[in-house]
Amino acid sequence: MKVLVIGAAGMVGTKLARSFGTDRAADVDSIRLVDVVVPSVPAELAATDIATETGVLDLRDVAAVTSVLADRPDVIFHLAAIVSGEAEADLEKGYAVNFDGTRNLFDAIRALDGYCPRVVFTSSIAVFGAPFPDAIPDDYHLTPLTSYGTQKAMGELMLADYSRRGFLDGIGIRLPTINIRPGKPNKAASGFFSGILREPLVGQEAVLPVDDSVRHWHASPRAAIGFLRHAMTLDTAPLGARRSLTMPGLSATVGEQIEALRRAAGDDAVALIRREPDATIRSIVAGWPTRFDAARATALGFRAESSFDEIIAVHVADELGGRIGPR
């Protein structure tokens, strides 16, 4: 099986590539990792006999997109995106990458006769917009309230249409906010959800721009990689025309996150959270959903954590070597 990972330099792409080195359950012979910068090859993957290539790909470049499909990969992970805060701040860039880039990819696939790869498209819960029911069902109408959510919703619709027409075999994964994201903060409006845990766990200060009462839908990076790996080989026949799935996750308030941090690292860690209200971030987050009915994805075998204590434990084990405290 040949695998192409688009957006491989990002956190999710890097962890996905690493997973192919640590879990050989999938019959993968070769992997190509591409992004707007050359991705690094995780040591775990480099240690295997999987043929691995890296390269640069800008989805806005039609010729480059066509070229990267020359060897007809069996599975394509489309992870590349301009994240929420940046897509809101830079309308042209968000649409050029998140919408036009996705269409470039799908059209390049369509142009290859007799080719129908599995395409795993990372979407977002931002495709939904207020007003919300208590728990949003998987088939709730798409009324996004951000440019990022709109661009992802457009991608979902294209994925379903191109799958219906037999050009590709697509599955859309609506990711919860990934928490706790390792590494440095990115430009996502949701970044503080990770920051208020990640930094205090290593003795550093973090900024909280919203109220403790803000509720959101979360899953760990480990769960996210599980979603993608499961989608890679899932029988898509039960999906029918509804090709996008809301992933399971954990609904929690910022206050509940903080209390989980307190249980894990104590009052001193909590004291490192500095409250600085940000009206722009608060307005973006106010339009996001908070609780989902992910029964459809759960029935198909997708799994996530059930408490923030679990999510923190995953981060400590996977990123901190099992140790909490200053580095």
Secondary structure, 3 states (H helix, E strand, C coil): CEEEEECCCCHHHHHHHHHHHHCCCCCCCEEEEEECCCCCCCHHHHCCCCEEEEEECCCCCHHHHHHHCCCCCCEEEECCCCCHHHHHHCHHHHHHHHHHHHHHHHHHHHCCCCCCCEEEEEEEHHHCCCCCCCCECCCCCCCCCCHHHHHHHHHHHHHHHHHHCCCCEEEEEEECEECCCCCCCCCCCCHHHHHHHHHHHCCCCEEECCCCCCEEEEECHHHHHHHHHHHHHCCCHHHCCCCEEECCCEEEEHHHHHHHHHHHHCHHHHCCEEECCCHHHHHHHHCCCCCECCHHHHHCCCCCCCCHHHHHHHHHHHHCCCCCCCC
